[in-house]
Amino acid sequence: MNTKVVSITRQVGVAGDEVASLAAERLGFRMVDYQVIQRAAEEAGVSPETVSEAEHTPSLVTRILESLARNPSMPVAAWADPLPLATSPLFTSTDYRTFVEDVSRDLAAQGNCLIVGHASAVILRDRLDTLRVFIAGSTGFRARRIMAGMGVDEKTALKTIERTDAERVDYFHRFYDTKFMSPSTYDLCLNTDHLNPQQAAELIVHAASLR
């Protein structure tokens, strides 16, 4: 298998994190998402402010990679609140976003890694050893998952879908001039309306084996 990295981009309410966790386990890859990087950054004493003030970003990248190496992948909860991009340092701080991009590239260079989110599909698009996956779903199925997972009503679930989709479309367009939901951005697109997480993960593993 020539696939050394899997990048997973997902809409909210598609069981994307669970699919990613299962795929990583079956591939024997380490799973890293934005929350894992953020926790490692905090442990390494890195913040959006320290990144913007630093003159030697590579040293910060080294520190965060060392922190990641000390900590295994975090277990995925049954449900995780969607990252609010509009208020996240990843969206609001150019230096911090660049820093996370550098960490993503270095993780990919190490190989045997599954990276979830933060535009890794675009950041790593020139790597021939990277399988870029998009996990999507229809509004109705997504709303029902959000209602069950977060314990909210349908109106709140639909607002969450509308907000997160709009933020991701804007993020991909503003910073990478790429369409978030365009099939051409990815190598494999999955709809989990009628696929359970195990089935979706199996398709990713199979696609990775074909590379």
TASULHU-V262909 format. One record per pair of residues at least 6 apart in sequence whose ideal C-beta (glycine too) atoms are under 8 Angstrom apart, sorted by sequence separation. I is the first residue (numbers start at 0). J is the second residue. D is the distance in Angstrom with one decimal. If there is no record, write none. Layout:
# TASULHU-V262909
i j d
I J D
I J D
This chain:
# TASULHU-V262909
i j d
9 15 2.8
22 28 7.7
23 29 6.8
40 46 7.1
50 56 7.0
53 59 5.7
84 90 4.5
85 91 8.0
89 95 6.4
90 96 7.3
106 112 5.0
123 129 4.6
145 151 6.7
146 152 6.9
149 155 7.8
171 177 4.9
172 178 7.0
178 184 6.2
182 188 5.2
9 16 7.5
23 30 3.9
82 89 7.8
88 95 4.4
89 96 5.4
107 114 7.0
124 131 6.9
146 153 6.2
149 156 7.5
171 178 6.5
172 179 7.5
177 184 5.6
7 15 6.5
88 96 7.8
106 114 6.4
123 131 7.2
136 144 7.9
151 159 7.6
171 179 4.1
191 199 5.5
194 202 7.5
9 18 7.6
50 59 6.3
114 123 7.5
170 179 7.3
9 19 7.6
20 30 5.9
49 59 7.4
89 99 6.0
145 155 8.0
146 156 4.8
149 159 7.8
168 178 7.5
189 199 5.2
7 18 7.3
19 30 6.0
103 114 5.9
120 131 4.1
142 153 5.9
145 156 4.0
168 179 4.7
7 19 4.7
107 119 8.0
119 131 7.9
120 132 7.9
167 179 4.7
168 180 7.0
19 32 7.6
120 133 7.3
143 156 7.8
171 184 7.7
189 202 6.2
45 59 5.4
103 117 6.9
142 156 4.2
145 159 5.7
189 203 7.5
7 22 7.5
141 156 7.7
142 157 5.6
145 160 7.1
164 179 7.9
187 202 7.4
16 32 7.3
43 59 7.3
103 119 5.3
107 123 5.3
164 180 7.9
187 203 6.9
5 22 6.5
45 62 6.7
5 23 7.5
44 62 7.4
45 63 6.0
99 117 5.8
100 118 8.0
104 122 6.6
110 128 7.4
142 160 6.4
43 62 4.1
103 122 5.3
104 123 7.2
107 126 6.1
138 157 7.2
141 160 5.6
187 206 5.0
43 63 4.9
103 123 6.9
186 206 7.3
5 26 6.9
43 65 7.3
100 122 5.2
107 129 6.5
138 160 6.1
5 28 6.5
40 63 5.5
43 66 4.5
4 28 8.0
39 63 5.1
42 66 4.7
40 66 7.6
36 63 7.0
39 66 4.0
39 67 4.7
42 70 7.7
89 117 5.9
36 67 7.4
39 70 6.5
35 67 7.2
38 70 7.5
82 116 7.3
35 70 7.8
38 73 7.5
67 102 8.0
31 67 7.0
35 72 6.7
35 73 5.6
60 98 7.0
64 102 6.8
34 73 7.2
59 98 6.6
63 102 5.7
67 106 7.5
31 72 6.8
47 88 4.0
51 92 6.5
56 97 7.7
60 101 5.0
64 105 5.9
29 71 7.8
30 72 4.6
46 88 7.8
50 92 7.2
56 98 6.3
60 102 5.8
64 106 7.5
29 72 5.3
51 94 4.1
47 91 7.7
50 94 4.7
51 95 7.3
57 101 7.8
30 75 7.6
34 79 7.6
47 92 4.2
50 95 5.1
56 101 6.8
60 105 6.1
135 180 7.1
47 94 7.0
133 180 7.5
34 82 7.7
47 95 4.2
50 98 4.8
23 72 7.2
33 82 6.0
133 182 7.4
121 171 6.9
133 184 7.1
140 191 7.6
118 170 6.9
133 185 4.2
140 192 4.5
45 98 7.5
118 171 6.3
131 184 7.3
132 185 6.2
135 188 6.6
137 190 7.5
20 74 7.7
33 87 8.0
121 175 4.5
131 185 4.6
132 186 7.0
133 187 7.3
134 188 8.0
135 189 7.1
136 190 5.9
20 75 4.1
131 186 4.8
132 187 4.8
133 188 4.7
134 189 5.1
135 190 5.5
136 191 5.2
137 192 5.4
19 75 7.4
33 89 6.5
118 174 7.2
121 177 5.2
130 186 5.5
131 187 7.3
132 188 7.6
133 189 7.2
135 191 7.6
136 192 5.2
118 175 6.0
130 187 6.6
132 189 6.7
134 191 6.1
17 75 6.1
16 75 4.9
16 76 7.9
17 77 7.6
124 184 7.9
16 79 5.8
36 99 6.1
121 184 6.9
120 184 6.0
120 185 5.9
134 199 6.8
33 99 7.4
36 102 5.9
80 149 7.2
11 81 4.4
78 148 3.5
77 148 6.9
78 149 6.3
132 203 5.7
130 203 7.3
132 206 7.6
31 106 6.0
90 166 7.7
130 206 6.0
130 207 5.2
81 159 6.5
96 174 7.1
84 163 7.9
90 170 6.3
130 210 6.2
31 112 6.2
36 117 7.9
85 166 5.7
29 111 6.4
30 112 8.0
31 113 7.2
32 114 7.5
33 115 7.5
81 163 4.9
84 166 4.2
128 210 7.5
28 111 5.1
29 112 5.2
30 113 4.8
31 114 5.4
32 115 3.9
33 116 5.4
83 166 7.6
84 167 6.9
27 111 6.8
28 112 5.6
29 113 6.9
31 115 7.1
32 116 5.7
33 117 5.1
26 111 7.8
28 113 4.4
30 115 6.8
84 170 5.6
26 113 6.8
23 113 4.1
22 113 6.3
19 113 6.0
19 115 5.0
16 115 6.8
15 115 7.4
4 106 8.0
4 107 4.6
3 107 7.6
4 110 6.6
7 113 6.6
9 115 7.4
3 110 3.9
4 111 8.0
5 112 7.7
6 113 7.8
7 114 7.3
9 116 7.4
3 111 6.3
4 112 5.4
5 113 4.4
6 114 5.3
7 115 4.9
8 116 6.6
3 112 7.6
4 113 7.4
5 114 7.4
7 116 7.4
4 114 6.8
8 118 7.6
8 119 7.3
7 119 7.9
8 120 5.0
6 119 4.2
6 120 4.7
18 134 6.0
6 123 5.6
4 123 6.4
15 134 4.5
14 134 7.8
13 134 4.9
4 126 6.4
13 135 6.1
6 129 5.8
8 131 7.4
13 136 4.2
4 128 6.0
5 129 7.2
6 130 7.1
8 132 7.1
9 133 7.3
10 134 6.9
12 136 6.5
3 128 4.1
4 129 4.2
5 130 4.9
6 131 4.7
7 132 4.9
8 133 5.1
9 134 4.0
10 135 5.2
1 127 7.6
2 128 6.1
3 129 7.3
4 130 7.3
6 132 6.7
8 134 7.3
9 135 7.5
10 136 6.3
1 128 5.8
2 129 7.3
5 132 6.5
7 134 6.5
13 140 7.9
2 130 5.0
12 140 7.4
13 141 6.1
12 141 3.1
11 141 6.8
12 142 6.7
14 144 6.6
10 141 6.6
13 144 7.3
12 144 4.5
12 145 4.6
11 145 6.8
12 148 7.9
12 156 7.4
12 159 7.6
11 159 6.2
12 160 6.3
11 160 6.2
10 160 7.7
11 163 4.4
10 163 7.2
11 164 7.7
10 164 6.5
10 167 7.7
10 180 8.0
8 179 7.6
18 189 7.8
18 191 7.0
21 196 5.7
25 200 6.3
8 184 7.9
15 191 7.8
21 197 6.2
25 201 7.5
8 185 7.0
14 191 5.5
22 199 7.9
13 191 4.8
18 196 4.8
21 199 8.0
22 200 4.2
26 204 5.9
17 196 4.3
21 200 3.7
25 204 4.9
14 195 7.9
18 199 4.5
19 200 8.0
22 203 4.4
26 207 6.2
14 196 4.9
18 200 5.2
22 204 5.9
14 199 7.5
18 203 7.2
7 203 7.8
5 203 6.6
5 207 6.2
2 207 4.0
2 208 7.5
0 207 6.2
0 208 5.2
2 210 4.3
1 210 4.8
0 210 6.6
